[in-house]
Amino acid sequence: MSDDATPADDLTDEVLDRVGERLRHIRTSRGATLADLSAATGISKSTLSRLESGQRRPSLELLLPIARAHRVPLDELVGAPPVGDPRIRPVPVRRNGMTVLPLTQQPGGLQAFKMIIPDRGEPDPRTHTGYEWLYVLSGRLRLILADHDVVLVAGEAAEFDTRLPHWFGPAGPEPVEILSLFGKQGEQIHMRTRRKD
């Protein structure tokens, strides 16, 4: 540390020194190659490689397109400490008769929702890219998934690949309240439970 350096300078250098390993981890965890990322960002493979190895100092001009390509917030790339109030104050949205409360604020990646679903009429199974996890908070949920037609009650959960034809709604006349976690294809939900000794 030079005589002119401040603790803030040291912290900035420490954060920037770790950006390369974060970039490599995010890219490899998504199964992307340097060539894939180069095509998505317009940044040369050699520049991306130097960023990941720490031979090139990260800048906003380089990090912004990388964050966009990975669909992650910039602070996830640089490992910035969280700032401000972490509480989410969801604003209910009405969609197709359902009340949906978004529980995540960051775009892309895993999305969480609380849903209150009234009677939706006849099932109309659909498909789309992604992976979904449902947890029943109250009521009874009817889930149609390919050839399966099941009813889940409060405290039960299901997870499935949304490329399979699927539909869910209340299993009777009463609304059902659920939590839904949704991720793009291949982004399954992994939960850790504490082992009991």
TIRO-2110 file (N, C-alpha, C; in Angstrom, 1 decimal):
// TIRO-2110
0.9, -1.2, 0.0, N, 1, A
0.0, 0.0, 0.0, CA, 1, A
0.9, 1.2, 0.0, C, 1, A
0.6, 2.2, -0.9, N, 2, A
1.4, 3.4, -1.0, CA, 2, A
1.0, 4.3, 0.1, C, 2, A
1.8, 5.4, 0.4, N, 3, A
1.4, 6.3, 1.5, CA, 3, A
0.2, 7.1, 1.1, C, 3, A
-0.1, 7.2, -0.2, N, 4, A
-1.3, 8.0, -0.6, CA, 4, A
-2.6, 7.1, -0.6, C, 4, A
-2.4, 5.8, -0.6, N, 5, A
-3.6, 4.9, -0.7, CA, 5, A
-4.5, 5.0, 0.6, C, 5, A
-5.8, 4.8, 0.4, N, 6, A
-6.7, 4.8, 1.5, CA, 6, A
-7.3, 3.4, 1.7, C, 6, A
-8.0, 3.2, 2.8, N, 7, A
-8.6, 1.9, 3.0, CA, 7, A
-9.6, 1.6, 1.9, C, 7, A
-10.3, 2.6, 1.4, N, 8, A
-11.3, 2.5, 0.3, CA, 8, A
-10.6, 2.0, -1.0, C, 8, A
-9.4, 2.5, -1.2, N, 9, A
-8.6, 2.1, -2.4, CA, 9, A
-8.3, 0.6, -2.3, C, 9, A
-7.8, 0.2, -1.1, N, 10, A
-7.5, -1.2, -0.8, CA, 10, A
-8.7, -2.1, -1.1, C, 10, A
-9.9, -1.7, -0.6, N, 11, A
-11.1, -2.5, -0.8, CA, 11, A
-11.5, -2.6, -2.3, C, 11, A
-11.3, -1.5, -3.0, N, 12, A
-11.6, -1.5, -4.5, CA, 12, A
-10.7, -2.4, -5.2, C, 12, A
-9.4, -2.4, -4.9, N, 13, A
-8.4, -3.3, -5.5, CA, 13, A
-8.8, -4.7, -5.2, C, 13, A
-9.2, -5.0, -3.9, N, 14, A
-9.5, -6.4, -3.5, CA, 14, A
-10.7, -6.9, -4.3, C, 14, A
-11.7, -6.0, -4.4, N, 15, A
-12.9, -6.4, -5.2, CA, 15, A
-12.6, -6.7, -6.6, C, 15, A
-11.8, -5.8, -7.2, N, 16, A
-11.5, -5.9, -8.7, CA, 16, A
-10.6, -7.1, -8.9, C, 16, A
-9.7, -7.5, -7.9, N, 17, A
-8.9, -8.6, -8.1, CA, 17, A
-9.7, -9.9, -8.1, C, 17, A
-10.9, -9.9, -7.5, N, 18, A
-11.7, -11.2, -7.5, CA, 18, A
-12.7, -11.3, -8.7, C, 18, A
-12.8, -10.2, -9.5, N, 19, A
-13.7, -10.2, -10.6, CA, 19, A
-13.5, -11.4, -11.6, C, 19, A
-12.2, -11.6, -11.9, N, 20, A
-11.8, -12.6, -12.9, CA, 20, A
-12.3, -14.0, -12.5, C, 20, A
-12.1, -14.4, -11.3, N, 21, A
-12.6, -15.7, -10.9, CA, 21, A
-14.1, -15.8, -10.9, C, 21, A
-14.8, -14.6, -10.5, N, 22, A
-16.3, -14.6, -10.6, CA, 22, A
-16.7, -14.8, -12.0, C, 22, A
-16.1, -14.1, -12.9, N, 23, A
-16.5, -14.2, -14.3, CA, 23, A
-16.4, -15.6, -14.8, C, 23, A
-15.2, -16.2, -14.5, N, 24, A
-15.0, -17.6, -15.0, CA, 24, A
-16.1, -18.5, -14.4, C, 24, A
-16.3, -18.4, -13.1, N, 25, A
-17.3, -19.2, -12.4, CA, 25, A
-18.7, -19.1, -13.0, C, 25, A
-19.1, -17.9, -13.2, N, 26, A
-20.5, -17.6, -13.8, CA, 26, A
-20.6, -18.2, -15.2, C, 26, A
-19.5, -18.0, -16.0, N, 27, A
-19.5, -18.5, -17.4, CA, 27, A
-19.6, -20.1, -17.4, C, 27, A
-18.7, -20.7, -16.6, N, 28, A
-18.6, -22.1, -16.7, CA, 28, A
-19.8, -22.8, -16.0, C, 28, A
-20.4, -22.1, -15.0, N, 29, A
-21.6, -22.7, -14.4, CA, 29, A
-22.8, -22.7, -15.3, C, 29, A
-22.7, -21.9, -16.3, N, 30, A
-23.8, -21.8, -17.3, CA, 30, A
-23.5, -22.7, -18.5, C, 30, A
-22.3, -23.3, -18.5, N, 31, A
-21.9, -24.2, -19.6, CA, 31, A
-21.5, -23.4, -20.9, C, 31, A
-21.1, -22.1, -20.7, N, 32, A
-20.8, -21.3, -21.9, CA, 32, A
-19.2, -21.3, -22.1, C, 32, A
-18.8, -21.3, -23.3, N, 33, A
-17.4, -21.2, -23.7, CA, 33, A
-17.0, -19.7, -23.9, C, 33, A
-15.7, -19.5, -23.9, N, 34, A
-15.3, -18.1, -24.2, CA, 34, A
-15.8, -17.7, -25.6, C, 34, A
-15.9, -18.6, -26.5, N, 35, A
-16.4, -18.3, -27.9, CA, 35, A
-17.9, -17.9, -27.8, C, 35, A
-18.7, -18.6, -27.0, N, 36, A
-20.1, -18.3, -26.8, CA, 36, A
-20.2, -16.9, -26.3, C, 36, A
-19.5, -16.6, -25.2, N, 37, A
-19.6, -15.3, -24.6, CA, 37, A
-19.1, -14.2, -25.5, C, 37, A
-18.1, -14.5, -26.3, N, 38, A
-17.6, -13.5, -27.2, CA, 38, A
-18.6, -13.2, -28.3, C, 38, A
-19.3, -14.2, -28.7, N, 39, A
-20.4, -14.0, -29.7, CA, 39, A
-21.5, -13.2, -29.1, C, 39, A
-21.8, -13.4, -27.9, N, 40, A
-23.0, -12.7, -27.2, CA, 40, A
-22.6, -11.3, -26.8, C, 40, A
-21.4, -11.0, -26.6, N, 41, A
-21.0, -9.6, -26.1, CA, 41, A
-20.3, -8.8, -27.1, C, 41, A
-19.7, -9.4, -28.1, N, 42, A
-18.8, -8.6, -29.1, CA, 42, A
-17.4, -8.3, -28.5, C, 42, A
-17.1, -8.9, -27.4, N, 43, A
-15.8, -8.8, -26.8, CA, 43, A
-14.9, -9.9, -27.3, C, 43, A
-13.7, -9.7, -27.7, N, 44, A
-12.8, -10.8, -28.2, CA, 44, A
-12.6, -11.8, -27.1, C, 44, A
-12.3, -13.1, -27.6, N, 45, A
-12.0, -14.2, -26.7, CA, 45, A
-10.8, -13.9, -25.9, C, 45, A
-9.8, -13.3, -26.5, N, 46, A
-8.5, -13.0, -25.8, CA, 46, A
-8.8, -12.0, -24.7, C, 46, A
-9.6, -11.0, -24.9, N, 47, A
-9.9, -10.0, -23.8, CA, 47, A
-10.7, -10.7, -22.7, C, 47, A
-11.6, -11.5, -23.1, N, 48, A
-12.4, -12.2, -22.0, CA, 48, A
-11.5, -13.1, -21.2, C, 48, A
-10.6, -13.8, -21.9, N, 49, A
-9.6, -14.7, -21.2, CA, 49, A
-8.7, -13.9, -20.3, C, 49, A
-8.2, -12.7, -20.7, N, 50, A
-7.4, -11.9, -19.9, CA, 50, A
-8.2, -11.4, -18.7, C, 50, A
-9.4, -11.0, -18.9, N, 51, A
-10.3, -10.6, -17.7, CA, 51, A
-10.4, -11.7, -16.7, C, 51, A
-10.7, -12.9, -17.2, N, 52, A
-10.9, -14.0, -16.3, CA, 52, A
-9.6, -14.4, -15.5, C, 52, A
-8.5, -14.3, -16.2, N, 53, A
-7.2, -14.6, -15.5, CA, 53, A
-6.6, -13.5, -14.7, C, 53, A
-7.3, -12.3, -14.7, N, 54, A
-6.8, -11.2, -13.9, CA, 54, A
-5.7, -10.4, -14.6, C, 54, A
-5.4, -10.7, -15.9, N, 55, A
-4.4, -10.0, -16.6, CA, 55, A
-4.9, -8.7, -17.1, C, 55, A
-6.2, -8.5, -17.1, N, 56, A
-6.8, -7.2, -17.6, CA, 56, A
-7.7, -6.7, -16.5, C, 56, A
-7.6, -5.4, -16.2, N, 57, A
-8.5, -4.8, -15.2, CA, 57, A
-9.9, -4.6, -15.8, C, 57, A
-10.9, -5.0, -15.0, N, 58, A
-12.3, -4.9, -15.5, CA, 58, A
-12.7, -3.4, -15.6, C, 58, A
-13.5, -3.1, -16.6, N, 59, A
-14.1, -1.8, -16.7, CA, 59, A
-15.6, -1.9, -17.0, C, 59, A
-16.3, -0.8, -16.8, N, 60, A
-17.7, -0.9, -17.1, CA, 60, A
-18.0, -1.2, -18.5, C, 60, A
-17.2, -0.8, -19.5, N, 61, A
-17.5, -1.1, -20.9, CA, 61, A
-17.4, -2.6, -21.2, C, 61, A
-16.6, -3.3, -20.4, N, 62, A
-16.5, -4.7, -20.5, CA, 62, A
-17.5, -5.5, -19.7, C, 62, A
-17.7, -5.0, -18.4, N, 63, A
-18.6, -5.7, -17.5, CA, 63, A
-20.1, -5.6, -17.9, C, 63, A
-20.5, -4.5, -18.4, N, 64, A
-21.9, -4.3, -18.7, CA, 64, A
-22.4, -5.3, -19.7, C, 64, A
-21.7, -5.5, -20.9, N, 65, A
-22.2, -6.5, -21.9, CA, 65, A
-22.1, -7.9, -21.3, C, 65, A
-21.1, -8.2, -20.5, N, 66, A
-21.0, -9.5, -19.9, CA, 66, A
-22.2, -9.8, -18.9, C, 66, A
-22.5, -8.8, -18.1, N, 67, A
-23.7, -8.9, -17.2, CA, 67, A
-25.0, -9.1, -18.0, C, 67, A
-25.1, -8.4, -19.1, N, 68, A
-26.3, -8.5, -20.0, CA, 68, A
-26.4, -9.9, -20.6, C, 68, A
-25.2, -10.4, -21.1, N, 69, A
-25.2, -11.7, -21.7, CA, 69, A
-25.6, -12.8, -20.7, C, 69, A
-25.1, -12.7, -19.5, N, 70, A
-25.4, -13.7, -18.5, CA, 70, A
-26.7, -13.5, -17.8, C, 70, A
-27.3, -12.3, -18.0, N, 71, A
-28.6, -11.9, -17.4, CA, 71, A
-28.4, -11.9, -15.9, C, 71, A
-27.4, -11.2, -15.4, N, 72, A
-27.2, -11.1, -13.9, CA, 72, A
-26.9, -9.6, -13.7, C, 72, A
-27.2, -9.2, -12.4, N, 73, A
-26.9, -7.8, -12.1, CA, 73, A
-25.4, -7.6, -12.0, C, 73, A
-25.0, -6.4, -12.3, N, 74, A
-23.6, -6.0, -12.3, CA, 74, A
-22.9, -6.3, -11.0, C, 74, A
-23.6, -6.1, -9.9, N, 75, A
-23.0, -6.3, -8.6, CA, 75, A
-22.7, -7.8, -8.4, C, 75, A
-23.4, -8.7, -9.1, N, 76, A
-23.0, -10.1, -8.9, CA, 76, A
-21.7, -10.4, -9.6, C, 76, A
-21.4, -9.7, -10.6, N, 77, A
-20.1, -9.9, -11.3, CA, 77, A
-18.9, -9.4, -10.4, C, 77, A
-19.1, -8.2, -9.8, N, 78, A
-18.0, -7.6, -9.0, CA, 78, A
-18.0, -8.0, -7.6, C, 78, A
-19.1, -8.7, -7.1, N, 79, A
-19.2, -9.1, -5.7, CA, 79, A
-19.3, -8.0, -4.8, C, 79, A
-20.0, -6.9, -5.2, N, 80, A
-20.2, -5.8, -4.4, CA, 80, A
-21.1, -6.2, -3.1, C, 80, A
-20.7, -5.6, -2.0, N, 81, A
-21.5, -6.0, -0.8, CA, 81, A
-22.9, -5.4, -0.9, C, 81, A
-23.9, -6.2, -0.4, N, 82, A
-25.3, -5.7, -0.5, CA, 82, A
-25.5, -4.3, 0.2, C, 82, A
-26.3, -3.5, -0.4, N, 83, A
-26.6, -2.2, 0.1, CA, 83, A
-28.1, -2.0, 0.3, C, 83, A
-28.5, -1.3, 1.4, N, 84, A
-29.9, -1.0, 1.5, CA, 84, A
-30.7, -2.1, 2.1, C, 84, A
-32.0, -1.8, 2.2, N, 85, A
-33.0, -2.7, 2.8, CA, 85, A
-33.2, -3.9, 1.9, C, 85, A
-33.0, -5.1, 2.4, N, 86, A
-33.2, -6.3, 1.5, CA, 86, A
-34.6, -6.7, 1.4, C, 86, A
-35.5, -6.1, 2.1, N, 87, A
-36.9, -6.5, 2.1, CA, 87, A
-37.6, -6.2, 0.7, C, 87, A
-38.4, -7.1, 0.3, N, 88, A
-39.1, -6.9, -1.0, CA, 88, A
-40.5, -6.6, -0.7, C, 88, A
-41.0, -5.6, -1.3, N, 89, A
-42.4, -5.2, -1.1, CA, 89, A
-43.2, -5.4, -2.4, C, 89, A
-43.7, -6.7, -2.5, N, 90, A
-44.3, -7.0, -3.8, CA, 90, A
-45.6, -6.2, -4.1, C, 90, A
-45.8, -5.9, -5.3, N, 91, A
-47.0, -5.2, -5.8, CA, 91, A
-47.8, -6.3, -6.6, C, 91, A
-49.0, -6.5, -6.1, N, 92, A
-49.8, -7.6, -6.7, CA, 92, A
-50.2, -7.2, -8.2, C, 92, A
-50.2, -8.2, -9.0, N, 93, A
-50.5, -8.0, -10.4, CA, 93, A
-51.6, -9.0, -10.8, C, 93, A
-52.6, -8.6, -11.5, N, 94, A
-53.7, -9.5, -11.9, CA, 94, A
-53.4, -10.0, -13.3, C, 94, A
-53.3, -11.3, -13.4, N, 95, A
-53.1, -11.9, -14.8, CA, 95, A
-54.1, -13.1, -14.9, C, 95, A
-54.9, -13.1, -16.0, N, 96, A
-55.8, -14.1, -16.3, CA, 96, A
-56.6, -14.5, -15.1, C, 96, A
-57.1, -13.6, -14.3, N, 97, A
-57.9, -13.8, -13.1, CA, 97, A
-57.1, -14.2, -11.8, C, 97, A
-55.8, -14.5, -12.0, N, 98, A
-54.9, -14.8, -10.9, CA, 98, A
-54.3, -13.5, -10.3, C, 98, A
-54.0, -13.6, -9.0, N, 99, A
-53.2, -12.5, -8.3, CA, 99, A
-51.8, -13.0, -8.2, C, 99, A
-50.9, -12.3, -8.8, N, 100, A
-49.5, -12.7, -8.8, CA, 100, A
-48.7, -11.7, -8.1, C, 100, A
-47.9, -12.1, -7.1, N, 101, A
-47.0, -11.2, -6.3, CA, 101, A
-45.5, -11.6, -6.6, C, 101, A
-44.8, -10.8, -7.4, N, 102, A
-43.4, -11.1, -7.7, CA, 102, A
-42.6, -11.0, -6.4, C, 102, A
-41.8, -12.0, -6.1, N, 103, A
-41.0, -12.0, -4.9, CA, 103, A
-39.5, -11.8, -5.1, C, 103, A
-39.1, -11.6, -6.4, N, 104, A
-37.7, -11.4, -6.8, CA, 104, A
-37.7, -10.1, -7.5, C, 104, A
-36.6, -9.3, -7.4, N, 105, A
-36.4, -8.0, -8.0, CA, 105, A
-35.5, -8.1, -9.2, C, 105, A
-34.5, -9.0, -9.2, N, 106, A
-33.5, -9.0, -10.3, CA, 106, A
-34.1, -9.7, -11.5, C, 106, A
-33.8, -9.1, -12.7, N, 107, A
-34.2, -9.8, -13.9, CA, 107, A
-33.4, -11.0, -14.2, C, 107, A
-34.0, -11.9, -15.0, N, 108, A
-33.2, -13.1, -15.4, CA, 108, A
-33.0, -14.0, -14.2, C, 108, A
-32.4, -15.2, -14.5, N, 109, A
-32.2, -16.1, -13.4, CA, 109, A
-33.5, -16.7, -12.8, C, 109, A
-33.4, -17.1, -11.6, N, 110, A
-34.5, -17.7, -10.9, CA, 110, A
-35.5, -16.6, -10.5, C, 110, A
-36.8, -16.9, -10.7, N, 111, A
-37.8, -15.9, -10.3, CA, 111, A
-38.8, -16.6, -9.4, C, 111, A
-39.2, -15.8, -8.3, N, 112, A
-40.1, -16.4, -7.3, CA, 112, A
-41.4, -15.6, -7.3, C, 112, A
-42.5, -16.3, -7.2, N, 113, A
-43.8, -15.6, -7.2, CA, 113, A
-44.7, -16.3, -6.1, C, 113, A
-45.6, -15.5, -5.5, N, 114, A
-46.7, -16.0, -4.7, CA, 114, A
-47.9, -15.8, -5.6, C, 114, A
-48.7, -16.9, -5.7, N, 115, A
-49.9, -16.8, -6.6, CA, 115, A
-51.2, -17.2, -5.9, C, 115, A
-52.2, -16.5, -6.1, N, 116, A
-53.5, -16.9, -5.6, CA, 116, A
-54.4, -17.1, -6.9, C, 116, A
-54.8, -18.4, -7.0, N, 117, A
-55.4, -18.8, -8.3, CA, 117, A
-56.8, -19.2, -8.0, C, 117, A
-57.8, -18.5, -8.6, N, 118, A
-59.2, -18.9, -8.5, CA, 118, A
-59.5, -20.0, -9.6, C, 118, A
-60.7, -20.4, -9.6, N, 119, A
-61.1, -21.4, -10.6, CA, 119, A
-60.8, -20.9, -12.0, C, 119, A
-60.1, -21.7, -12.8, N, 120, A
-59.6, -21.3, -14.1, CA, 120, A
-60.3, -22.0, -15.3, C, 120, A
-61.4, -22.7, -14.9, N, 121, A
-62.2, -23.3, -16.0, CA, 121, A
-61.5, -24.6, -16.4, C, 121, A
-61.7, -25.0, -17.6, N, 122, A
-61.1, -26.3, -18.1, CA, 122, A
-59.6, -26.2, -18.3, C, 122, A
-58.9, -27.3, -17.9, N, 123, A
-57.4, -27.3, -18.1, CA, 123, A
-57.1, -27.1, -19.5, C, 123, A
-56.0, -26.3, -19.8, N, 124, A
-55.5, -26.1, -21.1, CA, 124, A
-53.9, -26.2, -21.0, C, 124, A
-53.4, -27.5, -21.0, N, 125, A
-52.0, -27.6, -20.8, CA, 125, A
-51.2, -26.9, -21.9, C, 125, A
-50.0, -26.3, -21.5, N, 126, A
-49.1, -25.6, -22.4, CA, 126, A
-47.7, -26.0, -22.2, C, 126, A
-46.8, -25.6, -23.1, N, 127, A
-45.4, -25.9, -22.9, CA, 127, A
-44.6, -24.6, -23.1, C, 127, A
-43.5, -24.5, -22.5, N, 128, A
-42.5, -23.5, -22.7, CA, 128, A
-41.2, -23.8, -22.1, C, 128, A
-40.1, -23.1, -22.5, N, 129, A
-38.8, -23.4, -21.9, CA, 129, A
-38.7, -23.0, -20.5, C, 129, A
-38.2, -23.9, -19.7, N, 130, A
-37.9, -23.5, -18.3, CA, 130, A
-38.1, -24.7, -17.3, C, 130, A
-38.0, -24.4, -16.0, N, 131, A
-38.1, -25.4, -15.0, CA, 131, A
-38.8, -24.7, -13.9, C, 131, A
-39.8, -25.4, -13.3, N, 132, A
-40.7, -24.8, -12.3, CA, 132, A
-40.8, -25.7, -11.0, C, 132, A
-40.9, -25.0, -9.9, N, 133, A
-41.1, -25.6, -8.6, CA, 133, A
-42.3, -24.9, -8.0, C, 133, A
-43.3, -25.7, -7.5, N, 134, A
-44.5, -25.2, -6.9, CA, 134, A
-44.6, -25.7, -5.5, C, 134, A
-45.1, -24.8, -4.5, N, 135, A
-45.3, -25.2, -3.2, CA, 135, A
-46.7, -24.7, -2.8, C, 135, A
-47.5, -25.6, -2.3, N, 136, A
-48.9, -25.2, -1.9, CA, 136, A
-48.9, -24.6, -0.5, C, 136, A
-49.3, -23.3, -0.4, N, 137, A
-49.5, -22.7, 0.9, CA, 137, A
-50.8, -23.0, 1.5, C, 137, A
-51.9, -22.9, 0.8, N, 138, A
-53.2, -23.2, 1.3, CA, 138, A
-54.1, -23.6, 0.1, C, 138, A
-55.1, -24.4, 0.4, N, 139, A
-56.0, -24.9, -0.6, CA, 139, A
-55.5, -26.2, -1.2, C, 139, A
-56.1, -26.6, -2.3, N, 140, A
-55.7, -27.8, -3.0, CA, 140, A
-55.4, -27.4, -4.5, C, 140, A
-54.2, -27.9, -4.9, N, 141, A
-53.7, -27.6, -6.3, CA, 141, A
-53.8, -28.8, -7.2, C, 141, A
-54.5, -28.6, -8.3, N, 142, A
-54.5, -29.7, -9.3, CA, 142, A
-53.4, -29.4, -10.3, C, 142, A
-52.5, -30.4, -10.5, N, 143, A
-51.4, -30.2, -11.5, CA, 143, A
-51.6, -31.3, -12.5, C, 143, A
-51.7, -30.9, -13.8, N, 144, A
-51.6, -31.8, -14.9, CA, 144, A
-50.3, -31.6, -15.6, C, 144, A
-49.6, -32.8, -15.6, N, 145, A
-48.2, -32.7, -16.2, CA, 145, A
-48.1, -34.0, -17.1, C, 145, A
-48.0, -33.7, -18.4, N, 146, A
-48.0, -34.8, -19.4, CA, 146, A
-49.2, -35.8, -19.1, C, 146, A
-48.9, -37.0, -18.7, N, 147, A
-49.9, -38.0, -18.5, CA, 147, A
-50.4, -38.0, -17.0, C, 147, A
-49.8, -37.2, -16.2, N, 148, A
-50.1, -37.2, -14.7, CA, 148, A
-51.2, -36.2, -14.4, C, 148, A
-52.1, -36.5, -13.6, N, 149, A
-53.1, -35.6, -13.1, CA, 149, A
-53.2, -35.8, -11.6, C, 149, A
-52.6, -34.9, -10.8, N, 150, A
-52.4, -35.1, -9.4, CA, 150, A
-53.0, -33.9, -8.6, C, 150, A
-53.3, -34.1, -7.3, N, 151, A
-53.8, -33.0, -6.4, CA, 151, A
-52.8, -32.9, -5.3, C, 151, A
-52.3, -31.7, -5.1, N, 152, A
-51.4, -31.4, -4.0, CA, 152, A
-52.1, -30.6, -3.0, C, 152, A
-51.8, -30.8, -1.7, N, 153, A
-52.4, -30.1, -0.6, CA, 153, A
-51.4, -29.2, 0.1, C, 153, A
-51.8, -28.4, 1.0, N, 154, A
-50.9, -27.5, 1.7, CA, 154, A
-49.7, -28.2, 2.3, C, 154, A
-48.5, -27.7, 2.0, N, 155, A
-47.3, -28.4, 2.5, CA, 155, A
-46.6, -29.3, 1.5, C, 155, A
-47.3, -29.5, 0.4, N, 156, A
-46.7, -30.4, -0.7, CA, 156, A
-46.1, -29.5, -1.8, C, 156, A
-45.1, -30.1, -2.5, N, 157, A
-44.4, -29.4, -3.5, CA, 157, A
-44.3, -30.3, -4.8, C, 157, A
-44.1, -29.7, -5.9, N, 158, A
-43.8, -30.4, -7.1, CA, 158, A
-42.8, -29.6, -7.9, C, 158, A
-42.0, -30.3, -8.7, N, 159, A
-41.1, -29.6, -9.6, CA, 159, A
-41.1, -30.4, -11.0, C, 159, A
-40.9, -29.6, -12.1, N, 160, A
-41.0, -30.2, -13.4, CA, 160, A
-40.4, -29.3, -14.5, C, 160, A
-40.1, -30.0, -15.6, N, 161, A
-39.6, -29.3, -16.8, CA, 161, A
-40.8, -28.8, -17.5, C, 161, A
-40.8, -27.5, -17.8, N, 162, A
-42.0, -26.9, -18.4, CA, 162, A
-42.1, -27.1, -19.9, C, 162, A
-41.1, -27.9, -20.4, N, 163, A
-41.3, -28.3, -21.8, CA, 163, A
-42.3, -29.4, -22.0, C, 163, A
-42.7, -30.0, -20.8, N, 164, A
-43.8, -31.0, -20.8, CA, 164, A
-45.1, -30.2, -20.7, C, 164, A
-46.1, -30.7, -21.4, N, 165, A
-47.4, -30.1, -21.3, CA, 165, A
-47.9, -30.0, -19.9, C, 165, A
-48.2, -28.8, -19.4, N, 166, A
-48.6, -28.7, -18.0, CA, 166, A
-49.7, -27.7, -17.8, C, 166, A
-50.4, -27.8, -16.7, N, 167, A
-51.5, -26.8, -16.3, CA, 167, A
-51.6, -27.0, -14.8, C, 167, A
-51.9, -25.9, -14.1, N, 168, A
-52.2, -26.0, -12.7, CA, 168, A
-53.3, -25.0, -12.3, C, 168, A
-54.1, -25.4, -11.3, N, 169, A
-55.2, -24.5, -10.8, CA, 169, A
-55.8, -25.2, -9.6, C, 169, A
-56.8, -24.5, -9.1, N, 170, A
-57.4, -25.1, -7.9, CA, 170, A
-58.1, -26.5, -8.2, C, 170, A
-58.1, -27.4, -7.2, N, 171, A
-58.7, -28.7, -7.4, CA, 171, A
-60.1, -28.7, -7.0, C, 171, A
-60.7, -27.6, -6.7, N, 172, A
-62.1, -27.4, -6.4, CA, 172, A
-62.6, -26.0, -6.6, C, 172, A
-63.7, -25.6, -6.0, N, 173, A
-64.2, -24.3, -6.3, CA, 173, A
-63.4, -23.2, -5.5, C, 173, A
-62.7, -23.6, -4.4, N, 174, A
-62.0, -22.6, -3.6, CA, 174, A
-60.6, -22.3, -4.3, C, 174, A
-60.2, -21.0, -4.2, N, 175, A
-58.9, -20.6, -4.7, CA, 175, A
-57.7, -21.4, -4.0, C, 175, A
-56.6, -21.5, -4.7, N, 176, A
-55.4, -22.1, -4.1, CA, 176, A
-54.3, -21.1, -4.1, C, 176, A
-53.5, -21.1, -3.0, N, 177, A
-52.4, -20.2, -2.8, CA, 177, A
-51.1, -20.9, -2.9, C, 177, A
-50.2, -20.5, -3.8, N, 178, A
-48.9, -21.3, -4.0, CA, 178, A
-47.7, -20.3, -4.0, C, 178, A
-46.6, -20.9, -3.8, N, 179, A
-45.3, -20.2, -4.2, CA, 179, A
-44.8, -20.9, -5.4, C, 179, A
-44.3, -20.2, -6.3, N, 180, A
-43.7, -20.7, -7.6, CA, 180, A
-42.3, -20.2, -7.8, C, 180, A
-41.4, -21.1, -8.0, N, 181, A
-40.0, -20.7, -8.4, CA, 181, A
-39.8, -21.1, -9.9, C, 181, A
-39.4, -20.2, -10.7, N, 182, A
-39.3, -20.5, -12.1, CA, 182, A
-37.9, -20.1, -12.6, C, 182, A
-37.2, -21.0, -13.3, N, 183, A
-35.9, -20.7, -13.9, CA, 183, A
-35.9, -21.1, -15.4, C, 183, A
-35.0, -20.5, -16.1, N, 184, A
-34.8, -20.8, -17.5, CA, 184, A
-34.4, -22.3, -17.6, C, 184, A
-34.4, -22.8, -18.8, N, 185, A
-34.1, -24.3, -18.9, CA, 185, A
-32.8, -24.7, -18.3, C, 185, A
-32.8, -25.8, -17.6, N, 186, A
-31.6, -26.3, -17.0, CA, 186, A
-31.3, -25.7, -15.7, C, 186, A
-32.0, -24.7, -15.2, N, 187, A
-31.7, -24.0, -14.0, CA, 187, A
-32.6, -24.6, -12.9, C, 187, A
-32.3, -25.8, -12.5, N, 188, A
-33.2, -26.4, -11.5, CA, 188, A
-33.0, -25.8, -10.1, C, 188, A
-33.9, -26.1, -9.3, N, 189, A
-33.9, -25.6, -7.9, CA, 189, A
-33.1, -26.6, -7.0, C, 189, A
-32.1, -26.1, -6.4, N, 190, A
-31.3, -27.0, -5.5, CA, 190, A
-31.5, -26.5, -4.1, C, 190, A
-31.9, -27.3, -3.2, N, 191, A
-32.1, -26.9, -1.8, CA, 191, A
-31.2, -27.8, -0.9, C, 191, A
-30.7, -27.1, 0.1, N, 192, A
-29.9, -27.9, 1.1, CA, 192, A
-30.7, -28.0, 2.4, C, 192, A
-30.6, -29.1, 2.9, N, 193, A
-31.2, -29.3, 4.2, CA, 193, A
-30.2, -29.7, 5.2, C, 193, A
-30.3, -29.2, 6.5, N, 194, A
-29.4, -29.5, 7.5, CA, 194, A
-29.5, -31.0, 7.9, C, 194, A
-28.4, -31.7, 8.0, N, 195, A
-28.4, -33.1, 8.4, CA, 195, A
-28.6, -33.2, 9.8, C, 195, A
-29.5, -34.1, 10.2, N, 196, A
-29.7, -34.3, 11.7, CA, 196, A
-28.8, -35.4, 12.1, C, 196, A
-28.0, -35.1, 13.2, N, 197, A
-27.0, -36.1, 13.7, CA, 197, A
-27.7, -37.0, 14.7, C, 197, A
END
